[in-house]
Amino acid sequence: MHTLRDKRKLLARVRRLRGQVEAIERALEEEAGCEQVMHRIAAARGAMAGLMAEVVEDHIRHHLVDPARHPGALDEAAAEQLVDLVRSYLK
C-alpha cells in the first residue's frame, strides 16, 4: 500500500473481518440457527468485498492513472468510471 495510513486502515478492516469469521465459527460450534449463521456469513462476505474494493480502488488511483509512470494511463474521468464500476460490482 502507498501510505502508512492506508496500511493501518486496511489492517483494521482485516481484523474486523477476522472477528466476523470467528463469529461464524462460534455460531457453528454453538449450533446457532441457520438464520444467525447466514447473517454472519453475509456480513463477512460484505466485509471482504469492501476490502477488495478498497485495494482495487487504490491500485487504480496509484497505478493506472499516473501518465508519468505509465504512458497511455487512464485519464481521471476514466479512472473514476472504473472505480464506480468496481464499487457497484463488489456491493
VOVEXVEX-470005 format. One line per 5 residues: their letters; for each residue x, y, z of N, C-alpha, C. Coordinates in steps of 0.05 Angstrom, whole numbers, padded with zeros to 5 digits. Layout:
<rs>
A> X,Y,Z,X,Y,Z,X,Y,Z  ...
</rs>
This chain:
<rs>
MHTLR> 00017,-00023,00000,00000,00000,00000,00018,00025,00000  00006,00047,-00004,00021,00071,-00010,00026,00089,00013  00012,00087,00034,00017,00104,00057,00013,00087,00083  00025,00096,00104,00021,00083,00129,-00008,00084,00138  -00021,00107,00133,-00049,00110,00140,-00066,00089,00125
DKRKL> -00061,00085,00099,-00075,00065,00084,-00070,00037,00095  -00046,00032,00103,-00039,00006,00114,-00055,00001,00140  -00055,00021,00157,-00070,00018,00183,-00100,00014,00178  -00110,00029,00159,-00139,00026,00152,-00145,-00002,00142  -00128,-00012,00124,-00133,-00038,00113,-00129,-00060,00134
LARVR> -00109,-00057,00151,-00105,-00077,00172,-00129,-00077,00191  -00140,-00054,00197,-00164,-00052,00214,-00187,-00067,00201  -00190,-00064,00175,-00211,-00079,00161,-00207,-00109,00163  -00182,-00117,00159,-00176,-00146,00161,-00182,-00157,00189  -00175,-00141,00209,-00180,-00150,00237,-00210,-00153,00242
RLRGQ> -00226,-00134,00232,-00255,-00136,00235,-00265,-00160,00220  -00255,-00165,00196,-00262,-00189,00181,-00256,-00214,00196  -00232,-00215,00208,-00224,-00239,00224,-00244,-00243,00246  -00253,-00222,00259,-00273,-00224,00281,-00299,-00235,00270  -00306,-00226,00246,-00331,-00236,00235,-00329,-00266,00228
VEAIE> -00307,-00275,00218,-00303,-00303,00212,-00303,-00319,00238  -00290,-00309,00258,-00291,-00323,00284,-00319,-00324,00295  -00335,-00304,00290,-00363,-00305,00299,-00379,-00327,00284  -00372,-00331,00259,-00385,-00353,00244,-00377,-00379,00256  -00351,-00382,00262,-00342,-00407,00274,-00355,-00412,00301
RALEE> -00357,-00391,00318,-00371,-00395,00344,-00400,-00403,00340  -00413,-00390,00321,-00442,-00396,00316,-00445,-00425,00308  -00427,-00435,00291,-00429,-00463,00283,-00423,-00482,00306  -00402,-00475,00322,-00396,-00492,00345,-00419,-00493,00365  -00432,-00471,00368,-00455,-00469,00387,-00481,-00478,00375
EAGCE> -00480,-00488,00350,-00503,-00497,00336,-00525,-00476,00335  -00517,-00452,00328,-00536,-00430,00325,-00555,-00436,00302  -00577,-00422,00301,-00596,-00426,00279,-00585,-00418,00252  -00596,-00429,00231,-00586,-00424,00204,-00587,-00394,00198  -00608,-00381,00206,-00611,-00352,00201,-00588,-00336,00213
QVMHR> -00581,-00342,00237,-00559,-00328,00250,-00532,-00333,00235  -00528,-00358,00228,-00503,-00365,00213,-00503,-00350,00186  -00525,-00350,00172,-00526,-00337,00146,-00521,-00307,00148  -00532,-00295,00169,-00527,-00266,00173,-00498,-00260,00178  -00485,-00277,00193,-00456,-00274,00198,-00440,-00278,00173
IAAAR> -00448,-00298,00157,-00433,-00303,00132,-00437,-00279,00113  -00461,-00269,00111,-00466,-00246,00094,-00450,-00222,00103  -00448,-00217,00129,-00432,-00195,00139,-00403,-00198,00131  -00392,-00222,00134,-00364,-00227,00128,-00360,-00224,00097  -00378,-00233,00082,-00376,-00231,00053,-00376,-00201,00045
GAMAG> -00393,-00185,00057,-00394,-00157,00052,-00368,-00143,00060  -00357,-00151,00083,-00331,-00140,00092,-00309,-00147,00073  -00309,-00171,00063,-00288,-00180,00044,-00291,-00164,00018  -00315,-00160,00009,-00320,-00145,-00016,-00310,-00116,-00012  -00316,-00105,00012,-00307,-00077,00017,-00277,-00075,00018
LMAEV> -00263,-00095,00029,-00234,-00095,00029,-00223,-00097,00000  -00235,-00114,-00016,-00226,-00117,-00043,-00231,-00091,-00058  -00253,-00078,-00055,-00259,-00053,-00068,-00238,-00032,-00060  -00231,-00031,-00035,-00211,-00012,-00026,-00184,-00016,-00039  -00175,-00041,-00041,-00150,-00048,-00053,-00150,-00042,-00083
VEDHI> -00171,-00050,-00096,-00173,-00045,-00125,-00174,-00015,-00131  -00189,00000,-00115,-00190,00029,-00119,-00163,00041,-00116  -00148,00033,-00095,-00121,00043,-00091,-00103,00036,-00115  -00106,00012,-00125,-00090,00004,-00148,-00096,00022,-00172  -00122,00026,-00177,-00130,00043,-00200,-00118,00071,-00197
RHHLV> -00122,00083,-00173,-00113,00110,-00169,-00083,00114,-00170  -00068,00094,-00161,-00039,00097,-00159,-00023,00084,-00182  -00036,00066,-00197,-00021,00052,-00217,-00032,00056,-00245  -00057,00062,-00248,-00069,00064,-00274,-00073,00092,-00284  -00070,00112,-00266,-00077,00139,-00273,-00052,00158,-00275
DPARH> -00029,00148,-00269,-00005,00165,-00269,00009,00163,-00296  00003,00182,-00314,00015,00181,-00341,00046,00184,-00341  00057,00197,-00320,00086,00199,-00319,00099,00172,-00315  00087,00155,-00299,00097,00128,-00295,00088,00108,-00315  00064,00113,-00326,00052,00093,-00344,00041,00108,-00369
PGALD> 00058,00110,-00390,00047,00123,-00414,00022,00108,-00424  00002,00123,-00432,-00023,00112,-00440,-00041,00106,-00417  -00035,00117,-00394,-00052,00111,-00370,-00080,00123,-00374  -00098,00113,-00358,-00126,00123,-00359,-00126,00153,-00350  -00144,00168,-00361,-00147,00195,-00351,-00165,00194,-00326
EAAAE> -00166,00216,-00312,-00181,00217,-00286,-00210,00208,-00289  -00223,00218,-00310,-00252,00211,-00314,-00255,00181,-00319  -00238,00169,-00335,-00239,00140,-00339,-00234,00125,-00314  -00215,00134,-00298,-00208,00121,-00273,-00232,00122,-00254  -00246,00145,-00252,-00269,00148,-00235,-00291,00129,-00244
QLVDL> -00295,00126,-00270,-00316,00108,-00280,-00309,00079,-00273  -00283,00072,-00275,-00275,00045,-00267,-00278,00040,-00237  -00271,00060,-00221,-00275,00057,-00192,-00304,00053,-00185  -00322,00069,-00198,-00351,00067,-00193,-00361,00039,-00201  -00351,00029,-00224,-00359,00003,-00233,-00351,-00019,-00214
VRSYL> -00326,-00017,-00204,-00316,-00037,-00185,-00332,-00036,-00159  -00337,-00012,-00149,-00353,-00010,-00125,-00381,-00022,-00128  -00394,-00016,-00150,-00421,-00027,-00154,-00421,-00057,-00157  -00400,-00067,-00170,-00399,-00096,-00174,-00394,-00111,-00148  -00377,-00099,-00131,-00370,-00112,-00106,-00390,-00108,-00083
K> -00412,-00094,-00088,-00432,-00090,-00067,-00448,-00115,-00064
</rs>
